[in-house]
């Protein structure tokens, strides 16, 4: 936010007489959220990978523990199902991040 607030378009929006809350939310926050959404989309896959460790350590039932038990038990059909579901979740999350970035930055075209 601090980097975005020092740019020219922020001074122009304030000089036009816009309300300071409008300047902060509509101009500064939308431009500052673009790199945040990019990094959040990248970390979705890491969260799914970390689920294996957390579910195993704490003994929680879930997709990560199911995948680990499928590997240990050599149940390839279950493992393929877990991997298919995980990859589908990553693809959907990346599509949502792309649509969110297109909404935040009108220069990004969705076609």
C-alpha positions as CSV (number, residue, x, y, z in Angstrom):
1,X,0.0,0.0,0.0
2,X,2.8,2.4,0.8
3,X,4.4,1.9,-2.6
4,X,1.1,2.4,-4.4
5,X,0.2,5.6,-2.5
6,X,3.3,7.4,-3.7
7,X,2.4,6.9,-7.4
8,X,1.1,9.6,-9.7
9,X,-2.4,8.2,-10.2
10,X,-3.0,8.5,-6.4
11,X,-2.1,12.1,-6.4
12,X,-4.3,12.7,-9.4
13,X,-7.3,11.0,-7.7
14,X,-6.8,13.1,-4.6
15,X,-6.4,16.3,-6.7
16,X,-9.7,15.5,-8.4
17,X,-11.4,15.9,-5.1
18,X,-12.4,12.3,-4.5
19,X,-13.2,11.3,-0.9
20,X,-10.1,9.9,0.9
21,X,-11.8,6.6,1.6
22,X,-12.7,6.2,-2.1
23,X,-9.1,6.9,-3.1
24,X,-7.8,4.3,-0.6
25,X,-10.2,1.5,-1.4
26,X,-10.9,2.0,-5.1
27,X,-7.5,3.1,-6.3
28,X,-4.8,2.1,-3.8
29,X,-6.2,-1.2,-2.5
30,X,-7.2,-2.6,-5.9
31,X,-3.7,-2.0,-7.2
32,X,-1.9,-3.3,-4.1
33,X,-3.9,-6.5,-4.1
34,X,-2.6,-7.7,-7.5
35,X,0.7,-9.1,-6.2
36,X,-1.0,-10.4,-3.1
37,X,-3.5,-12.5,-5.1
38,X,-0.7,-13.8,-7.3
39,X,1.3,-15.1,-4.3
40,X,-1.8,-16.5,-2.7
41,X,-2.6,-18.5,-5.8
42,X,0.9,-19.9,-5.9
43,X,0.6,-21.0,-2.2
44,X,-2.6,-23.0,-2.8
45,X,-0.6,-26.0,-3.9
46,X,1.8,-25.7,-1.0
47,X,-1.2,-25.7,1.4
48,X,-2.4,-29.0,-0.1
49,X,1.1,-30.5,0.2
50,X,1.4,-29.3,3.8
51,X,-1.9,-31.0,4.6
52,X,-0.2,-34.4,4.5
53,X,2.2,-33.4,7.2
54,X,-0.4,-31.7,9.5
55,X,-2.9,-34.5,9.2
56,X,-0.3,-37.2,9.9
57,X,1.2,-35.4,12.9
58,X,-2.1,-34.6,14.5
59,X,-4.0,-37.7,13.4
60,X,-6.7,-35.8,11.6
61,X,-8.6,-37.6,8.9
62,X,-8.4,-35.9,5.5
63,X,-7.1,-36.0,2.0
64,X,-3.5,-35.8,2.9
65,X,-3.6,-38.7,5.3
66,X,-5.7,-40.7,2.8
67,X,-2.9,-40.1,0.2
68,X,-0.2,-41.2,2.7
69,X,-2.1,-44.3,3.6
70,X,-2.7,-45.1,-0.1
71,X,1.0,-44.8,-0.7
72,X,1.9,-47.0,2.2
73,X,-0.8,-49.6,1.3
74,X,0.0,-49.4,-2.4
75,X,-3.6,-48.6,-3.2
76,X,-3.0,-46.9,-6.5
77,X,-6.6,-46.2,-7.4
78,X,-7.2,-44.2,-4.2
79,X,-3.9,-42.4,-4.8
80,X,-4.8,-41.5,-8.3
81,X,-8.2,-40.2,-7.1
82,X,-6.6,-38.0,-4.4
83,X,-4.1,-36.6,-6.9
84,X,-6.9,-36.0,-9.4
85,X,-8.9,-34.1,-6.8
86,X,-5.9,-32.1,-5.6
87,X,-5.0,-31.1,-9.1
88,X,-8.6,-30.1,-9.8
89,X,-8.6,-27.9,-6.7
90,X,-5.3,-26.2,-7.8
91,X,-6.7,-25.6,-11.3
92,X,-10.0,-24.1,-9.8
93,X,-8.0,-21.9,-7.4
94,X,-5.8,-20.6,-10.2
95,X,-8.8,-19.8,-12.3
96,X,-10.4,-18.0,-9.4
97,X,-7.2,-16.0,-8.9
98,X,-7.1,-15.1,-12.6
99,X,-10.7,-13.9,-12.5
100,X,-10.0,-11.9,-9.3
101,X,-7.0,-10.2,-10.9
102,X,-9.1,-9.4,-14.0
103,X,-11.7,-7.8,-11.7
104,X,-9.0,-5.9,-9.8
105,X,-7.1,-4.6,-12.8
106,X,-9.2,-3.6,-15.8
107,X,-6.1,-3.7,-18.0
108,X,-6.2,-7.5,-17.8
109,X,-8.5,-9.0,-20.4
110,X,-10.5,-12.2,-19.9
111,X,-11.3,-13.7,-23.3
